Amino acid sequence: MEQAEAARAVDAAIGGRFKSWVAPGPGVIESVGEDLAVGLTGRAPYRDHRQWAALEEFHDRH
């Protein structure tokens, strides 16, 4: 993967969720990692995501 393509994939996964003055919580970090994996592979993680539904809805609204 070329550097520009990797940068686009990371930017898409982050989606503006990190602010430079705030340390992201574990749930946000995990969500970004999963979004990056899905973006690169096109496959959703196997595990059930109901525990993260509120966090994902929050990020979708902001």
PEURZI-V665620 format. One record per residue. N is the residue number from 1. RES is the residue in one small letter. BURIAL is 1 if it has 16 or more other C-alpha atoms within 10 Angstrom, else 0. Layout:
<<N | RES | BURIAL> <N | RES | BURIAL>>
//
This chain:
<<1 | m | 0> <2 | e | 0> <3 | q | 0> <4 | a | 0> <5 | e | 0> <6 | a | 0> <7 | a | 0> <8 | r | 0> <9 | a | 1> <10 | v | 1> <11 | d | 0> <12 | a | 0> <13 | a | 1> <14 | i | 1> <15 | g | 0> <16 | g | 0> <17 | r | 0> <18 | f | 0> <19 | k | 0> <20 | s | 0> <21 | w | 0> <22 | v | 0> <23 | a | 0> <24 | p | 0> <25 | g | 0> <26 | p | 0> <27 | g | 0> <28 | v | 1> <29 | i | 0> <30 | e | 0> <31 | s | 1> <32 | v | 1> <33 | g | 0> <34 | e | 1> <35 | d | 1> <36 | l | 1> <37 | a | 1> <38 | v | 0> <39 | g | 0> <40 | l | 0> <41 | t | 0> <42 | g | 0> <43 | r | 0> <44 | a | 0> <45 | p | 0> <46 | y | 0> <47 | r | 0> <48 | d | 0> <49 | h | 0> <50 | r | 0> <51 | q | 0> <52 | w | 0> <53 | a | 0> <54 | a | 0> <55 | l | 0> <56 | e | 0> <57 | e | 0> <58 | f | 0> <59 | h | 0> <60 | d | 0> <61 | r | 0> <62 | h | 0>>
//
